[in-house]
Structure formats: structure tokens, C-alpha cells
Amino acid sequence: MMLKTIDFPKPTLVPVNGVNLEIFEAGRENRGNPIVLCHGWPEHAFSWRHQVPALVAAGYHVIVPNQRGYGNSSRPAEVTAYDIEHLSGDLVALLDHYGYDDAIFVGHDWGAMVVWGLTLLHPGRVNTVINLSLPYQERGERPWIEVMEQMLGGDFYFVHFNRQPGVADAVLEENTVRFLRNLYRKNVPLAAPEPGMMMINLATADEPLGEPVMSDGELAVFVASFETSGFTASINWYRNLDRNWHLLADVNPVIAHPALMIYGERDGIAKSESLAAFVPNVEVVTLDCGHWIQQEKPEETNRAILDWLDRQGGMRL
């Protein structure tokens, strides 16, 4: 009901790759010019609500999945069901469902990680790449979690999710409203990192910092989704980072596709110093915002995406 009130497309369940994905589709009249929007964690297809109308108006067939583990999409029990082969395989199967050889893929946060991985594993199914917040992650000599544990310690949330399975999941599920309220903030004052595990700290903090990113009604969409799904399935994406590192061992690490990278100037995720070495045809845009880029700066995000797509030749109709 809330999605309808905010004029977001109605969902349909689509069987792909052995699971069902909850898909929000708009602009079917623009068939032949697909763009797929991939959310991050702990998000929902609804995080793209500001982009969907603008993309439809610009002539795109917009496909927005709740990826596996989210919303009313399937939530397999096995941790390994959330590795990059499965997550990218879902998107390939989604293209097959709609009869598309390829599409423009847009990702934010973990969605960006999936889009980078999809482009490495299935380069022929990706037309162009647009990613927000998370730049291409170089595959170094040692698995990612191992490196993070050494550099950032056992309380860093990526490491904690892997080394203490179930602990954070339970805290977030006990405090879903408070966690999401405290997480979705902007203009948060700069401060030294707190001791302990960041996500657990957010879930148990009495007062949020900064300003809300969204209205109470919008936040309620996210809350209702995670009250239904819980957090374990989505956190299982993190629990496959080292598995992904192994799965990508023999893949050409260079992405030759035209790519747009959109950073938030005040995002906690660092910009990449090696981006152009691995994504040589990348253009970089930085917006004055934090992590929730397309929700904090919707008009600026839409303009950056549409201007860049226009310079790539725009639609293929």
C-alpha cells in the first residue's frame, strides 16, 4: 500500500535462476532500451524511486529487482547461494526473461559490487555501467576479509559478519526500526569511529545523528520489508566476499565498457586511486552528499546519469 501511495510501480514475482525475484518495472512502452537498477544493503528496490520516473521519461525500460534475500524475493538458506555467481546469474536470467541480450546496469553500494562482478563474469550481457558509492574493488593477493581483518580489526562490520555469524543479524532484527532510522541519515557530523561494531552501535543508539534521508512514510517501506525478510539473507552477501575473491581468480580484471562512477564527497567509502587502471573508459562525478547518493541528491543524480547516457549515444531504439 505504501509503495502505491508514493507512486512506485507495482511488483511482480519473476522466476529466474532457481529463485523468484520481486521486480518493479516501468516504461514498458520503451521496450528495447533496458536499464536495470540494483540496490545495495540494507536497501530495497524502492531506493530508486526518484530515478524511475526520470528514466522512463527519458525513454528507458526500467527494471528494478529486489535482489535475492530482499523484500519478497526468494531467501535461500545456504550462505553460498549469495555468491557473485548466483547474484550475477540472477541478473543474466532477468535479461533472458525480458528477451534482452544486454542492458545498462546501475548499482549502488552492494548493488555496485554486483554490477562490477556481473560485468567481469558476463561482459557480453552488459551494455554500459553506472555505479554509485562503491568503486571497482581490486582483487589483491589475499582474500578481502582476511585483508580487512588485518587492517581494520575484528569489529569492522564486514569482518564481524563473517567471523561471528548470527550475532549482528539478531541485534538488527530486534531493533529494525531504530537501526534503519539511525542508518538513513545525511549531514552527519564528522567524528572519530566509535569502538565496537558500527552496525550494532547504530541499531542500539538512542538518538540518530544528522538529518533523515527520507520521510517517515518512505522509511516505513524499508522497515516493513526487513520486518518480513529479516537481515540474515542480505548479510549473507558479505559472507561470500572471500568466496567471490576465489571465484574471480581467473577472470580478466579489466572492464573495458563505458562506465560512470558517482561518488558522494562525504561518503565513508573511500574513492579508488586505481579505478582508471581497471576501468579505463570511466568518467567520474562527485556529488556533495554522503552514502545514500541517489536518495540524498535525486535531481543531481538523475542529471549526472542522463547527461552521461546521452553522451554515450543514449537510446538504442
Disulfide bonds with the S-S distance in Angstrom:
none
